[in-house]
Amino acid sequence: RFSQGQDFCSIVRPLAESMAGAVDWGDLAGWVGTTFAVLLFLSPAPTFYQIVRERSVGDFASLPCVMTLLSCAMWVSYTCVTPGRLQSFVCNFTGIPICLLWIGIYAKFCNDLKPLLRQLAGAVFLWALLTVAVVVLIHDDWFKPLTAGETSKTEVLGLSCVLFNTLMYASPLSVAKRVIETRSVESMPLPLSVATTVCSGFWFMYALLVHDAWVGIPNGAGMVLGLMQLALYVVYRRKSGVRENLVECGPDGPGSHSELTV
């Protein structure tokens, strides 16, 4: 029996080692990161369902969606001039129509369109200006890139993506002052904060594996900012009453909604 066990191990071990060696861990981390990024893009769904149901945006801000849209557009530009970034392209190209959906819902039910239109105009202007300026004005060999095989265009767009991606991760903190003042977390959706932290963590791992500093820097910052958001939620969730709608037999009969403060 012992010899049979040894024979089995001697057969399985080389097979397992060859399979492990055949796995591209950078690609794997990228596709896992892409999956979590799509979940991040979809995480505001409960918030926007509430907006549609109540026909009002309430205290929710449009800035996080606009900044996410700008970040996705910049990363698409980056992946178009950087070789070997298929996962990042798929991730951010998928994010653009999802962000546009959320922005469209917000536009339909907000009381004042002007702030949203100003934000959108600024985002489109910055994306177009930077992309066109980099593609048209910057030569591939202006300066030495951080990674072999990349170009000066990659470095300039990568630096821009670091800025906008960090702003995207930080944009939910724009309501932090309101949370602290009102001692209520109703304007800070928990799914968005959780998805931000998990997503940025996987993309940080991807950046380490493929040696891409431009992907690593904003996602490292994203983990820190995501944890800050979760800390705010934990502190003020305990100190405030958060309304939850219960679908049950309410005072108006079956299917009516009653509100409970927990």
N, C-alpha and C positions, 0 to 999 in steps of 0.2 A: 504493500500500500504506500509506503514511504517513497519507494522508487517511482511508483506511478505518479505521486504528487510532484516529485521532482521533475519528471518528464513533462507533466502538464505545465508547470511553472516555466520550464525552459522553453516551451513553445509559446506560451501566452506573453511572457515578458518582452521578447523582441518585437512581437506584434504590437503590443501596447506602446512601446517606445517609438516604433516607426509611425504609428498613428499620431502620437503626441508631437513628433517632429514634423509631421505633415500639416499640422494645424497652424495657420497664420493667426497668431493671437492678436495682432494689430487689427486685422480684418474682422475677427470675431468680436473684439471690443467695440469696433466701429458699428457693426450691425446691431449689437445689443444697445449701444448708445443711440442709434437711430430709432430703435423701437421705443425706448424710453422718451426720446425727444418728441415723437409723434404723440405719446401719451401726455407729455407736457403741453403740446399744442391743444390737445383735446381736454385738458384738465379744467378749463373754465366752463365746460358744458353745464354743470349744475348752476353756476352763477347766471349764465345767459338763459337757462330754462326759467329761472326765477324772474329774470327781467321780462321775458315774454309773458309769463303767467301774470305778473303784476302790472305789465305794460308801463314800466318805469325803470330807469337805471338806478334809482335810489342814490346811494353814496358811492357806487362803484365808479372808478376812474377809467378813462379810455387809454391813458398813457401806456400801461403795460402792453396792451395789444398792438399799439402803434410802434413801440420800440421793438417788440418781437418781430413785426413785419419788416422793419428796417434792418434788423440783425439778419433775418433770413435772406433778404435781398443782397446784403453785402457778402454773406457767405457763399451765395450762388456765384456772385462775381469772382470771389476768391477761388472757388473750385474750378472755374472755367479757365483760369490762367495757371493753375497748380496741378501738376500730374499726380495721379494716384490718390485722388480724394473723392472716389465714387460715393462712399457712404455719406460723407458730409453734403455732397450735392443732392443725393436722394432725400436726405433728412430735411434740408432747408427748402428745397423745391416743393416738398410736400407741405411744409409749414405755411407757405405763402397763401394758398387758397383757404386754408383753415383760418388764418388770421383775418383774411378779408371777410369771411363769413361772420366772425365775431364782431368785427368793426361795422358790418352792415346791420347787424341786429342792434348794436349800440346806437347807430345813427337813426334807426327807425323809432326808437323809444326815448331818446334823450330830448330834453326840453330846449337845449340850445346847441345847434350844430356848429356854430362858429369856432369854438375851441377845438373840436375834433377835426374840422377842416383845416385849421391852421397847423395842427400836429401832422396831419397827412401830407399837406403841401410841403412842410419842412422835411419830412422823411423822404418823400419822392425826390425833392430837390437835392438833398445831401447824397442820396444813392446815385442819382444820375450824374451829379457833378464829379463825385469821386471816381465812379466807374469810367466815365468818358475821359476824365483827366489822366487817369492811370493808363488806360489802353492807348490813348492817342499821344500823350506827351512824354511818357516815361519809356525809355529804351530798356531792353532786357538786361543789358550789361552795364548799367550805370554804376552799380556797386555790387560787391560780393554778397550773395545771399547767405542766410544762416545754414541752409541745407543744400548739398550738392544736387544739381538737377533743377533747382528752382531759379527764379529770375528776380530782377528788381521789381517788376510788377507784383509778383507774389508778396514781396516784403512790404510794399506800401499798402496793398489791399489787406494783408494780414494784420498790419498795425491798426488800420481802420476798423477791421473786424473785432480786434481786441477791445477797442474803445466802445463800439456799439453793443457788443455782446455783454460786456460788463454793465453797461447802462440797462440792457434788457433784464439782466438778473437783478439789478438794483431797483428797477422801476416799481415793483410792488412795495418797496419801502417808502414810496412817495406818500403812502397813506399812513406811515408809521406815526407821524405827528397827530393825525386824527385819532388813531387807535389809542395813543397815550392820553390825549385830551379827553376823549369820550369814555375811555376805559372799556371799550367795546371792540370786538374783533369782527363785527359783521361786515366791515368793508375790506377785510383781508381774507380772501378765500383760502382755506387750509389745503385743498387739493393742489392748488397752484404752487404753494410753498413747498409741499412735499415733493411734487414732481420736479420742481426746479433743483432741489438738493440732490435727488437721486440721478437725474439726467446729467447734471454737471459733474457728478462723481464718475460716471462711466466715461464721459468724454475726456475727463482728465486722465483716466487710465489709458484711453486710446492715444492721447497725445504723448504720453510717456513711451508707449510701445512703438509709435511710428516716428518719434523724435520731432514733433511739430510744436514748437514753442507758441505759435500764434493760436493754436487750438487749446494748449495747456493753460496759458495765462488767464484768459477770461473764465475758463471752467473751474480753475482753482479758486478764483475769486467768487464764482457762482456758488461753490460749496459753502464758503464762509458766509456769504450773504443769505443763502438759503437757511443756514442754521440760525442766523440772526432773526429771520422772519419766524421760524418755528419757535424760537425762544420768546419772541413777542406774543405769539399766539398762546403759548402755554401760560405765560404770566397773566395775560389779560382775559383769557378764556375762563380762568378760575375766578376772576374778579368781576365779571360781567355776566348778565343774563343774556343768553343767545336764544332767540326765538326759533322754534322748530315747528313746522306744520305737520300735524298728524292727520293722516287719512283714516278716518274711523267714523263711527256713528256719533256725529256731533249734535248740537242742540237743534239743528235744522233737519235731522234725519240721516239716513245712510248716505255715505259718500260726502257729507259736508266736512269742512275743515275747521278744526279748532286749534288754537294756538296755546302752546305750553311753554312757560319759561323754566329753563333748567339751569 
